[in-house]
Amino acid sequence: MTECRAVVHLLGAYLDGQLDAVNMLEIEEHVAACEDCRERVELDRATRATLKRELSKESAPDGMRA
């Protein structure tokens, strides 16, 4: 479980591609072997995809663009 806690702490950076190669590989290996973390990654990816899709339908107000 301790390993899962460390992985969960890094999942956002992992999904954003912000980790170095060593940490990316460690997270990928853990996620491949851990069903709970794999489900969390799948849920986070789906949530991010939905947000991206929905937000792309909206444009920023003119005042915000300035």
Secondary structure, 3 states (H helix, E strand, C coil): CHHHHHHHHHHHHHHCCCCCHHHHHHHHHHHHHCHHHHHHHHHHHHHHHHHHHHHCCCCCCHHHHC
